[in-house]
Amino acid sequence: MPSSQAPETYIPPEIVAHILELAPDYHIPHMWQSFRLVCKMWKIETERVFLKKYVPRLTMRLFMLMSQEQGLWMEFSFASVSDDGTRVFFKCKEAYGQQDHWATLRQTYTPPPHNPFPNVYNEISIPDIACGDPVPEGLRLHPERKEISMLLAPMLNQLFGDEIALRGCAHDIVRSKQAAGHFLQDLRGSRILFCLVQQDHDFLSSVHNVRVARLRRVYKRHGVEFYGTEAHEGREVTHIKDLRIYLTRRCFRTRIGLMEFD
């Protein structure tokens, strides 16, 4: 007697890789968060494609204003990934201000979940995909090579998690405006408004709220009480981070065709 149970669907790893390599940038955060949960094969293939295509696009910035005369500004680009694929290395390509940047970083470093360098603005970005300030797990300084390294997966989880949450905030704002009759109901109008909402200055509060929610989870995972962003990094740094992330995201996905809205 034939079984009534539907046969399992098998998708070859080549097809999974093909989907990941051809997907528009807009879908990348969702794919990292969901594809890796399907099965072991999908996880391996997803991480392989990301290491090849998206991780090399990572950039990092560190900025600290110490006084009117002194400061620290360091720009990093992707350098390499460890042999086991668990750690990403950033190479310092430009540095201004403080004479010995690496000594300053070494002296001020604070382990997770706290801000790694007190009063320092840190930003990691994949242009046109995501931008944020993930807490670097397993951070190491390599001054002899002018490099900084950290664990890759925890960093991407925070970076893409924030991006997905921010899109959800914009989605909710548009839907609430539509329900109140303030916005058009058609799909084309929704896509345009979704883009505009993310560029509206009121959206800045959403950036802050998403950061707070993520930092609260990171602190809880480390078993440490979270007392707010001011305690985590200082009031001035909090404002700079919120504003920089907001302004950086405004430059993302200028083509309306990439603004999916379900």
C-alpha positions as CSV (number, residue, x, y, z in Angstrom):
1,M,0.0,0.0,0.0
2,P,1.6,3.3,-1.0
3,S,2.5,5.7,1.7
4,S,0.3,8.9,2.0
5,Q,3.3,10.8,3.4
6,A,4.7,13.3,1.0
7,P,8.3,12.5,-0.1
8,E,11.1,14.7,1.3
9,T,12.3,17.4,-1.0
10,Y,16.1,17.4,-1.6
11,I,17.8,20.5,-2.9
12,P,21.4,19.9,-4.0
13,P,24.0,22.1,-2.5
14,E,24.8,23.5,-5.9
15,I,21.3,24.9,-6.2
16,V,21.5,26.4,-2.7
17,A,24.8,28.1,-3.6
18,H,23.3,29.4,-6.9
19,I,20.4,31.0,-5.1
20,L,22.7,32.7,-2.6
21,E,25.1,34.0,-5.3
22,L,22.3,35.4,-7.5
23,A,20.1,36.9,-4.8
24,P,19.8,40.7,-4.6
25,D,21.7,42.3,-1.8
26,Y,18.4,43.1,-0.1
27,H,17.7,39.5,0.7
28,I,21.2,38.7,2.2
29,P,20.4,39.4,5.9
30,H,17.3,37.1,5.7
31,M,19.3,34.4,4.0
32,W,22.0,34.4,6.6
33,Q,19.5,34.2,9.4
34,S,17.2,31.5,7.8
35,F,19.2,29.3,5.4
36,R,21.7,28.2,8.1
37,L,18.8,26.8,10.2
38,V,17.4,24.5,7.5
39,C,20.0,21.7,7.9
40,K,23.7,21.0,8.2
41,M,24.3,21.0,4.5
42,W,22.5,24.3,4.0
43,K,24.5,25.8,6.9
44,I,27.8,24.7,5.4
45,E,26.9,26.0,1.9
46,T,25.5,29.3,3.1
47,E,28.6,30.1,5.2
48,R,30.8,29.0,2.2
49,V,29.1,31.4,-0.1
50,F,29.1,34.2,2.4
51,L,32.8,33.8,3.0
52,K,33.4,34.0,-0.7
53,K,31.1,36.8,-1.8
54,Y,29.9,39.0,1.1
55,V,32.4,38.8,4.0
56,P,35.1,40.4,1.8
57,R,32.9,43.5,1.5
58,L,33.1,44.1,5.3
59,T,34.5,47.4,6.5
60,M,35.1,48.7,10.0
61,R,35.6,52.2,11.5
62,L,36.8,53.3,15.0
63,F,36.6,56.9,16.1
64,M,37.4,58.5,19.5
65,L,37.4,62.2,20.3
66,M,39.8,62.6,23.2
67,S,40.2,66.4,23.2
68,Q,40.2,69.2,20.7
69,E,43.9,68.5,20.1
70,Q,43.9,64.7,20.2
71,G,41.7,62.0,18.8
72,L,41.6,58.6,17.1
73,W,40.3,57.7,13.7
74,M,41.0,54.3,12.1
75,E,39.5,52.9,8.9
76,F,39.7,49.1,8.4
77,S,39.0,46.9,5.4
78,F,38.6,43.1,5.2
79,A,41.9,41.3,5.3
80,S,41.3,37.6,5.6
81,V,39.4,34.8,7.4
82,S,41.0,32.1,9.6
83,D,41.5,28.7,8.1
84,D,38.5,27.2,10.0
85,G,36.3,30.2,8.8
86,T,35.4,31.2,12.4
87,R,37.4,34.4,12.7
88,V,37.5,37.5,10.4
89,F,40.6,39.8,10.2
90,F,40.4,43.6,9.5
91,K,43.4,45.5,8.2
92,C,44.0,49.1,9.2
93,K,44.3,51.1,5.9
94,E,44.1,54.6,7.4
95,A,44.8,56.1,10.8
96,Y,44.7,59.7,12.0
97,G,45.2,61.6,15.3
98,Q,46.6,59.7,18.2
99,Q,50.3,58.8,17.8
100,D,50.1,55.2,19.0
101,H,46.6,54.0,18.1
102,W,47.3,50.4,19.0
103,A,48.6,51.3,22.5
104,T,45.4,53.3,23.1
105,L,43.2,50.4,22.0
106,R,45.2,47.9,24.1
107,Q,44.9,50.1,27.2
108,T,41.2,50.8,26.9
109,Y,39.9,47.4,25.7
110,T,37.0,46.0,27.7
111,P,35.7,42.5,27.1
112,P,32.1,41.7,26.0
113,P,29.4,42.5,26.6
114,H,30.7,46.0,27.3
115,N,31.6,48.5,24.7
116,P,35.1,47.1,23.5
117,F,36.7,50.6,23.7
118,P,35.1,53.1,26.1
119,N,34.1,56.3,24.4
120,V,35.0,54.9,21.0
121,Y,32.5,54.8,18.2
122,N,32.7,51.5,16.3
123,E,30.9,50.6,13.2
124,I,30.9,47.6,10.9
125,S,29.2,47.7,7.6
126,I,28.6,45.8,4.4
127,P,27.8,48.6,1.9
128,D,24.2,48.5,0.7
129,I,23.3,45.5,2.9
130,A,23.7,46.3,6.6
131,C,25.4,48.7,9.0
132,G,25.7,48.6,12.8
133,D,27.9,48.3,15.9
134,P,27.9,44.6,16.9
135,V,29.7,43.8,20.1
136,P,32.9,42.0,18.9
137,E,33.1,38.6,20.5
138,G,36.6,37.1,20.9
139,L,38.2,40.4,19.8
140,R,42.0,40.3,19.4
141,L,44.5,43.0,18.5
142,H,47.4,42.2,16.1
143,P,49.4,45.5,16.1
144,E,52.4,43.9,14.4
145,R,50.2,43.3,11.3
146,K,48.0,46.4,11.9
147,E,45.0,44.1,12.2
148,I,42.0,43.4,14.4
149,S,40.2,40.1,14.5
150,M,36.9,38.8,16.0
151,L,34.6,35.9,15.7
152,L,32.7,36.1,12.5
153,A,29.3,34.4,13.1
154,P,28.3,36.3,16.3
155,M,29.2,39.6,14.5
156,L,27.1,38.8,11.4
157,N,24.2,37.6,13.6
158,Q,24.1,41.0,15.3
159,L,24.7,43.0,12.1
160,F,22.0,41.2,10.1
161,G,19.6,40.9,13.0
162,D,19.6,44.7,13.5
163,E,19.0,45.2,9.8
164,I,16.0,42.9,9.7
165,A,14.6,44.5,12.9
166,L,14.9,48.0,11.3
167,R,13.1,46.9,8.2
168,G,10.4,45.5,10.4
169,C,10.1,48.9,12.1
170,A,9.7,50.7,8.8
171,H,7.2,48.1,7.7
172,D,5.1,48.7,10.8
173,I,5.2,52.5,10.4
174,V,4.0,52.2,6.7
175,R,1.2,49.8,7.6
176,S,0.0,52.0,10.5
177,K,-0.1,55.0,8.2
178,Q,-1.9,53.1,5.6
179,A,-4.5,51.8,8.1
180,A,-5.1,55.4,9.2
181,G,-5.6,56.4,5.5
182,H,-2.5,58.6,5.4
183,F,-0.6,56.5,2.8
184,L,-1.5,54.9,-0.5
185,Q,-2.5,51.2,-0.4
186,D,-1.1,50.0,-3.7
187,L,2.2,48.0,-3.7
188,R,4.1,50.5,-5.8
189,G,3.2,53.2,-3.3
190,S,4.2,51.0,-0.4
191,R,7.7,50.3,-1.8
192,I,8.3,54.0,-2.3
193,L,7.0,54.9,1.2
194,F,9.0,52.1,2.8
195,C,12.1,53.7,1.3
196,L,11.0,57.2,2.4
197,V,10.1,56.1,6.0
198,Q,13.7,54.8,6.5
199,Q,15.0,58.2,5.4
200,D,12.7,60.2,7.7
201,H,14.4,61.7,10.7
202,D,11.8,60.2,13.0
203,F,13.2,56.7,12.0
204,L,16.3,57.6,14.1
205,S,14.4,56.5,17.2
206,S,13.9,53.1,15.6
207,V,17.7,52.8,15.1
208,H,18.2,53.5,18.8
209,N,15.5,51.1,20.0
210,V,16.8,48.3,17.8
211,R,20.3,48.8,19.2
212,V,19.0,48.8,22.8
213,A,17.1,45.5,22.2
214,R,20.1,43.8,20.7
215,L,22.5,45.0,23.5
216,R,20.0,43.8,26.1
217,R,20.1,40.3,24.6
218,V,23.9,40.3,24.4
219,Y,24.2,41.4,28.0
220,K,21.7,38.7,29.1
221,R,23.7,36.0,27.2
222,H,26.8,37.0,29.1
223,G,24.9,37.1,32.4
224,V,25.4,40.8,33.0
225,E,22.8,43.4,33.9
226,F,22.1,46.0,31.2
227,Y,21.7,49.5,32.4
228,G,21.2,51.3,29.1
229,T,23.3,52.6,26.2
230,E,24.7,55.5,28.2
231,A,26.2,53.1,30.7
232,H,27.4,50.8,27.8
233,E,29.2,53.5,25.8
234,G,28.5,57.0,27.1
235,R,25.8,59.5,26.0
236,E,27.8,61.2,23.3
237,V,28.9,58.0,21.7
238,T,25.3,56.7,21.8
239,H,24.1,59.7,19.9
240,I,26.9,59.4,17.4
241,K,26.3,55.7,16.8
242,D,22.5,56.2,16.3
243,L,23.0,59.1,13.9
244,R,25.9,57.4,11.9
245,I,23.9,54.2,11.4
246,Y,20.9,56.1,10.4
247,L,22.8,58.3,7.9
248,T,24.7,55.3,6.5
249,R,21.5,53.4,5.9
250,R,20.0,56.3,4.1
251,C,22.5,55.6,1.3
252,F,21.5,52.0,1.0
253,R,19.4,50.5,-1.9
254,T,18.6,53.7,-3.8
255,R,16.9,51.5,-6.5
256,I,13.3,51.2,-5.6
257,G,13.1,47.9,-7.3
258,L,15.1,46.4,-4.5
259,M,12.7,47.7,-1.8
260,E,10.6,44.5,-1.3
261,F,7.5,45.0,0.7
262,D,5.3,42.0,1.7
